[in-house]
Amino acid sequence: MPKSCSDNLTIGLMSGTSLDGVDGVLAAFAADGGSPIRAIASAYIPFPDALRAELLALQTAGHNEIEREALSANALAHHYAACVEQVLARAGCSAGRISAIGVHGQTIRHRPELGYTRQTNNPALLAELTGIDVIADFRSRDIAAGGQGAPLVPAFHQAVFSQTGETRVVANIGGISNISVLGGSGNAGMLDTIGFDTGPGNMLLDAWIARHRGLPYDAAGAWAASGTVLAALLQALLREPYLAAPPPKSTGRDLFHLAWLDDKLQAFPTVAAADVQATLSAFTAASLADAIARHASGAAAVYLCGGGAYNAHLVAQLAAALQMREQDARVLSTDALGVAPTQVEALAFAWLAQRFLQRQPGNLPAVTGASGLRILGALYPH
């Protein structure tokens, strides 16, 4: 559809667990703030190596981390603002046409079992830089209500991707993988939607190839495809208790990191690095397939989004893993539903910002475990 600045417009920004950069989407909504009409324009701003390294270092306790986090938040705000500028330029829109920016921030701690989550961000600075109202801090309200604070995207998936009479799965493969199981009762049927983090997505794959080959990611899964899946190591990885825990649940770098992997590898001291990569890819596919078989056995299709949707080897492994579990679901990308895989999460935060503006709840208690529906986010006026 042609670009337009005549609709109710919101920008969504997302920088995820993969720590690669910022995705931004300008979305047009119906006048009542309902489901997105379309994504008008998008942009991607990669993180410089120094910022990525600092954000990664902030995942664990360290010297002077309060100041370091504050400075990183300021740097993030400038990158977010640059992404907004690009989105507006590509859409041919001015800042004054935008209702709000919905921004997730960069997760550096996620400990819902302890009652907190931390997304590094400076939304006040972002509002100052862009001249647009900013809505941020979406997870905290859900956690305050006893929830996991994540995943937050299943409500959005249900609103825009569900199909009456058909059970669908939307699987986001970012740093962490998560699924939304969309029941077949249509857009009004939020009660038959579940979702949770299934385990690692690209996180361990990226960390392993960075350690051994100095690359940020395994393009198309080529290095993993060159190795051999080690059955014993795969089974050791799959014994992680988190994977068998019932939802609601969420996870991140607090659990799945290189030290976690190194601990598992102590029993396999002579394995080749490429074989570990192959096994990590199989681990992501198997943990996803297990979750789908357990919670969405009647799904007609699995729609992939996130960076992992472009990993041909991983996608093939997932399809094979589903077949092994006697699941007949087709494996497609969200392109088949009209949304590019890299735009889904940013579009979700544009939608969550709209929910805030309409004073409508953005969480699903059946997904997060919160004690009820809550309006998510905090407003930082420009």
C-alpha positions as CSV (number, residue, x, y, z in Angstrom):
1,M,0.0,0.0,0.0
2,P,1.2,3.6,-0.6
3,K,2.9,5.5,2.2
4,S,0.6,7.8,4.1
5,C,0.7,10.2,7.0
6,S,-3.0,10.6,7.3
7,D,-3.7,7.8,9.8
8,N,-3.2,7.3,13.5
9,L,0.6,6.7,13.6
10,T,2.9,5.2,16.2
11,I,6.5,4.2,16.0
12,G,7.8,1.0,17.6
13,L,11.4,0.4,18.5
14,M,13.0,-2.9,19.6
15,S,16.5,-3.9,20.5
16,G,16.5,-7.5,21.5
17,T,18.6,-10.1,23.3
18,S,20.8,-10.6,20.3
19,L,22.3,-7.1,20.9
20,D,22.8,-6.5,17.2
21,G,21.0,-3.2,16.8
22,V,17.6,-1.3,16.8
23,D,14.7,-2.1,14.6
24,G,12.1,0.6,14.1
25,V,8.7,0.5,12.4
26,L,6.1,3.3,11.7
27,A,2.7,1.7,12.0
28,A,-0.7,3.1,10.9
29,F,-3.6,2.2,13.2
30,A,-7.4,2.5,12.9
31,A,-8.9,5.6,14.4
32,D,-9.9,3.6,17.5
33,G,-6.4,2.4,18.1
34,G,-7.2,-1.1,17.0
35,S,-5.1,-3.6,15.0
36,P,-2.4,-2.1,12.8
37,I,-3.5,-1.2,9.3
38,R,0.0,-1.6,7.9
39,A,3.7,-0.9,8.5
40,I,4.4,2.2,6.6
41,A,8.2,2.3,6.9
42,S,11.0,0.7,8.8
43,A,14.7,1.1,9.6
44,Y,17.5,-0.7,11.2
45,I,20.5,0.9,13.1
46,P,23.3,-1.5,14.0
47,F,25.1,-1.1,17.4
48,P,28.7,-0.1,17.2
49,D,31.0,-2.8,18.6
50,A,31.9,-0.8,21.7
51,L,28.2,-0.3,22.7
52,R,27.4,-3.9,22.0
53,A,30.3,-5.0,24.2
54,E,29.3,-2.7,27.0
55,L,25.6,-3.9,26.9
56,L,26.8,-7.5,27.0
57,A,29.2,-6.7,29.9
58,L,26.2,-5.2,31.8
59,Q,24.5,-8.5,31.8
60,T,26.6,-9.4,34.8
61,A,27.6,-7.5,37.9
62,G,30.8,-5.4,37.4
63,H,32.7,-2.4,38.6
64,N,30.9,1.0,38.5
65,E,28.0,-0.6,36.7
66,I,25.4,2.1,37.8
67,E,27.3,4.8,35.9
68,R,28.2,2.5,33.1
69,E,24.5,1.6,32.6
70,A,23.4,5.2,32.7
71,L,25.9,6.2,30.0
72,S,24.8,3.2,27.9
73,A,21.2,4.3,28.3
74,N,22.1,7.7,27.0
75,A,24.0,6.1,24.0
76,L,21.0,3.9,23.4
77,A,18.6,6.9,23.3
78,H,20.8,8.5,20.6
79,H,20.6,5.3,18.5
80,Y,16.9,5.0,19.0
81,A,16.6,8.7,17.9
82,A,18.6,8.0,14.8
83,C,16.3,5.0,14.0
84,V,13.3,7.3,14.4
85,E,14.8,9.9,12.1
86,Q,15.4,7.3,9.4
87,V,11.9,5.9,9.7
88,L,10.3,9.3,9.4
89,A,12.5,10.2,6.4
90,R,11.5,7.0,4.6
91,A,7.9,7.6,5.3
92,G,8.0,11.2,4.4
93,C,6.4,12.1,7.8
94,S,7.2,14.8,10.3
95,A,7.6,14.1,14.0
96,G,4.4,16.1,14.7
97,R,2.3,13.5,13.0
98,I,3.3,10.7,15.4
99,S,1.2,9.9,18.4
100,A,3.9,8.2,20.3
101,I,7.0,6.1,20.3
102,G,6.8,2.7,22.0
103,V,10.3,1.5,23.0
104,H,11.2,-1.7,24.9
105,G,14.7,-0.8,26.0
106,Q,17.6,-3.2,26.3
107,T,17.2,-6.0,28.8
108,I,20.2,-6.4,31.0
109,R,18.6,-8.3,33.9
110,H,15.4,-10.3,33.9
111,R,14.6,-11.9,37.3
112,P,10.8,-12.0,37.6
113,E,11.2,-14.7,40.3
114,L,12.8,-12.0,42.4
115,G,10.2,-9.4,41.4
116,Y,12.2,-7.2,39.0
117,T,13.3,-6.7,35.5
118,R,15.7,-4.1,34.1
119,Q,15.6,-2.6,30.6
120,T,18.3,0.0,30.1
121,N,16.8,3.0,28.5
122,N,16.5,6.8,28.8
123,P,13.0,7.6,27.4
124,A,13.1,11.1,28.7
125,L,16.2,11.8,26.5
126,L,14.6,10.0,23.6
127,A,11.5,12.3,23.9
128,E,13.8,15.3,24.0
129,L,15.8,14.2,21.0
130,T,12.8,13.3,18.8
131,G,10.1,15.8,20.0
132,I,7.7,12.8,20.3
133,D,5.9,11.4,23.3
134,V,7.7,8.2,24.4
135,I,6.1,5.2,26.1
136,A,8.5,2.8,27.8
137,D,9.0,0.4,30.7
138,F,6.3,-2.1,29.5
139,R,7.3,-5.1,31.6
140,S,7.3,-3.6,35.1
141,R,3.5,-3.3,35.6
142,D,3.0,-6.9,34.7
143,I,5.7,-8.0,37.2
144,A,4.1,-5.8,39.9
145,A,0.9,-7.8,39.3
146,G,2.8,-11.1,39.9
147,G,3.6,-11.8,36.3
148,Q,6.7,-12.7,34.4
149,G,6.7,-9.4,32.5
150,A,7.3,-11.4,29.3
151,P,6.7,-12.4,26.7
152,L,4.5,-9.4,25.9
153,V,4.0,-10.0,22.1
154,P,1.4,-12.9,22.2
155,A,-1.4,-10.4,22.7
156,F,-0.2,-8.6,19.6
157,H,0.2,-11.8,17.7
158,Q,-3.4,-12.8,18.5
159,A,-4.7,-9.4,17.4
160,V,-3.0,-9.4,14.0
161,F,-2.1,-13.0,13.1
162,S,-5.0,-15.2,14.4
163,Q,-7.4,-17.0,12.1
164,T,-10.8,-18.1,13.2
165,G,-11.1,-21.9,13.1
166,E,-7.3,-22.5,12.9
167,T,-4.7,-22.9,15.6
168,R,-1.4,-21.2,14.7
169,V,2.0,-20.8,16.3
170,V,4.1,-17.7,15.9
171,A,7.7,-18.5,16.9
172,N,10.1,-15.6,17.4
173,I,13.7,-16.8,17.2
174,G,15.8,-13.9,18.5
175,G,18.4,-14.2,21.1
176,I,15.8,-16.2,23.1
177,S,13.1,-18.2,21.3
178,N,9.4,-17.7,22.3
179,I,6.2,-19.0,21.0
180,S,2.6,-17.7,20.8
181,V,0.0,-20.4,20.4
182,L,-3.1,-18.7,18.9
183,G,-6.3,-20.5,19.3
184,G,-8.9,-20.6,16.5
185,S,-11.5,-18.4,18.1
186,G,-10.3,-15.2,16.3
187,N,-9.3,-11.8,17.4
188,A,-11.7,-11.7,20.3
189,G,-10.4,-15.0,21.7
190,M,-7.6,-13.8,23.9
191,L,-8.4,-16.5,26.5
192,D,-7.2,-19.3,24.1
193,T,-3.8,-17.7,23.6
194,I,-0.7,-18.9,25.4
195,G,2.9,-17.9,25.1
196,F,6.3,-18.3,26.7
197,D,10.0,-18.4,26.2
198,T,11.0,-21.8,25.0
199,G,14.8,-21.4,25.5
200,P,17.8,-20.1,23.5
201,G,17.3,-18.9,20.0
202,N,20.4,-17.4,18.4
203,M,22.1,-16.4,21.7
204,L,24.4,-19.4,22.2
205,L,24.9,-19.8,18.5
206,D,26.1,-16.2,18.2
207,A,28.3,-16.4,21.3
208,W,30.0,-19.6,20.2
209,I,30.8,-18.4,16.7
210,A,32.0,-15.1,18.1
211,R,34.4,-17.0,20.4
212,H,35.8,-19.3,17.8
213,R,35.6,-17.4,14.5
214,G,35.2,-13.8,15.5
215,L,31.9,-13.4,13.7
216,P,28.7,-11.8,15.1
217,Y,26.4,-14.6,13.8
218,D,26.4,-17.8,11.7
219,A,25.0,-16.5,8.4
220,A,22.3,-18.9,7.1
221,G,23.6,-21.5,9.6
222,A,26.5,-22.4,7.3
223,W,29.0,-23.2,10.1
224,A,26.5,-25.2,12.0
225,A,25.7,-27.1,8.7
226,S,29.4,-28.0,8.3
227,G,29.4,-29.8,11.7
228,T,27.9,-33.0,13.1
229,V,25.2,-33.0,15.7
230,L,26.5,-34.7,18.8
231,A,23.6,-36.7,20.2
232,A,25.0,-37.1,23.8
233,L,25.7,-33.4,24.0
234,L,22.3,-32.5,22.7
235,Q,20.6,-34.6,25.3
236,A,22.7,-33.0,28.0
237,L,21.6,-29.6,26.8
238,L,17.9,-30.7,26.7
239,R,18.0,-31.8,30.3
240,E,18.1,-28.1,31.4
241,P,15.2,-27.9,34.0
242,Y,13.8,-24.7,32.5
243,L,12.8,-26.5,29.3
244,A,10.5,-28.9,31.2
245,A,9.0,-26.2,33.5
246,P,5.4,-25.4,32.8
247,P,4.4,-21.9,31.6
248,P,4.0,-19.1,32.4
249,K,7.8,-18.7,32.2
250,S,10.4,-16.4,30.7
251,T,14.2,-16.5,30.5
252,G,17.2,-14.8,29.1
253,R,21.0,-14.3,29.5
254,D,20.6,-14.7,33.2
255,L,20.3,-18.4,32.5
256,F,21.6,-19.2,29.0
257,H,25.1,-17.8,28.5
258,L,28.6,-19.1,27.6
259,A,29.4,-20.1,31.2
260,W,26.2,-22.3,31.2
261,L,27.4,-23.9,27.9
262,D,31.0,-24.3,29.2
263,D,29.7,-26.2,32.2
264,K,27.8,-28.6,29.9
265,L,30.9,-29.1,27.7
266,Q,33.1,-30.2,30.6
267,A,31.9,-33.8,30.0
268,F,32.8,-33.4,26.3
269,P,36.4,-32.1,26.3
270,T,37.5,-33.1,22.8
271,V,34.6,-32.0,20.7
272,A,35.2,-29.9,17.6
273,A,33.9,-26.3,17.6
274,A,31.9,-26.8,14.5
275,D,30.2,-29.9,16.0
276,V,29.2,-27.8,19.0
277,Q,27.7,-25.2,16.7
278,A,25.8,-27.9,14.9
279,T,24.5,-29.2,18.2
280,L,23.5,-25.8,19.5
281,S,21.5,-25.2,16.3
282,A,19.8,-28.6,16.9
283,F,19.2,-27.6,20.5
284,T,17.3,-24.5,19.5
285,A,15.2,-26.5,17.0
286,A,14.5,-29.3,19.4
287,S,13.5,-27.1,22.3
288,L,11.2,-25.2,20.0
289,A,9.7,-28.4,18.6
290,D,9.2,-29.9,22.0
291,A,7.3,-26.8,23.2
292,I,5.1,-26.8,20.1
293,A,4.4,-30.5,20.3
294,R,3.5,-30.1,24.0
295,H,1.3,-27.0,23.8
296,A,0.2,-26.7,20.1
297,S,-0.1,-30.2,18.8
298,G,-3.0,-29.3,16.5
299,A,-1.4,-26.3,14.9
300,A,-1.8,-25.9,11.2
301,A,1.3,-23.7,10.7
302,V,4.3,-22.3,12.5
303,Y,5.2,-18.8,11.4
304,L,8.7,-17.7,12.2
305,C,10.0,-14.2,12.9
306,G,13.1,-12.7,14.3
307,G,16.6,-13.2,12.9
308,G,16.4,-16.9,13.1
309,A,13.8,-16.9,10.4
310,Y,16.6,-16.2,8.0
311,N,18.8,-19.1,9.2
312,A,18.0,-21.7,6.5
313,H,19.8,-24.5,8.3
314,L,18.0,-23.8,11.6
315,V,14.6,-23.6,9.8
316,A,15.3,-27.0,8.2
317,Q,16.2,-28.5,11.5
318,L,13.0,-27.2,13.1
319,A,10.9,-28.6,10.3
320,A,12.6,-32.0,10.7
321,A,12.3,-31.9,14.5
322,L,8.5,-31.2,14.2
323,Q,8.2,-34.2,11.8
324,M,10.0,-36.4,14.3
325,R,7.4,-35.4,16.9
326,E,4.6,-36.2,14.4
327,Q,3.6,-32.6,14.0
328,D,2.2,-31.8,10.6
329,A,2.4,-28.0,10.9
330,R,3.8,-26.1,7.9
331,V,6.9,-24.0,8.7
332,L,6.7,-20.6,7.1
333,S,7.8,-17.0,7.9
334,T,5.5,-14.2,8.9
335,D,6.1,-12.8,5.4
336,A,3.2,-15.2,4.5
337,L,1.1,-13.1,6.9
338,G,2.2,-9.8,5.4
339,V,4.8,-8.8,8.0
340,A,8.5,-9.1,7.5
341,P,10.1,-11.3,10.2
342,T,12.4,-8.4,11.3
343,Q,9.5,-6.0,11.8
344,V,7.3,-8.1,14.0
345,E,8.7,-7.2,17.4
346,A,9.0,-3.5,16.7
347,L,5.5,-3.5,15.3
348,A,4.4,-5.2,18.6
349,F,5.7,-2.2,20.6
350,A,4.0,0.2,18.3
351,W,0.8,-1.7,19.1
352,L,1.6,-1.7,22.8
353,A,2.1,2.0,22.7
354,Q,-1.3,2.3,21.1
355,R,-2.9,0.2,23.8
356,F,-1.4,2.6,26.4
357,L,-2.8,5.6,24.6
358,Q,-6.2,4.0,24.5
359,R,-5.9,3.0,28.1
360,Q,-6.3,-0.7,27.1
361,P,-4.5,-3.6,28.7
362,G,-1.4,-4.9,26.9
363,N,-0.7,-8.1,28.8
364,L,-2.4,-11.5,28.8
365,P,-2.5,-13.0,32.3
366,A,-2.7,-16.5,30.9
367,V,0.7,-15.8,29.2
368,T,2.6,-13.9,31.9
369,G,0.9,-15.2,35.0
370,A,-0.1,-11.7,36.2
371,S,-3.1,-11.5,38.5
372,G,-5.1,-9.7,35.9
373,L,-5.1,-7.4,32.8
374,R,-3.0,-4.3,33.2
375,I,-2.2,-1.2,31.2
376,L,1.5,-1.4,30.4
377,G,4.0,1.3,30.1
378,A,4.9,4.8,31.4
379,L,4.6,8.0,29.5
380,Y,7.4,10.5,28.9
381,P,5.9,13.6,27.2
382,H,8.1,15.4,24.7
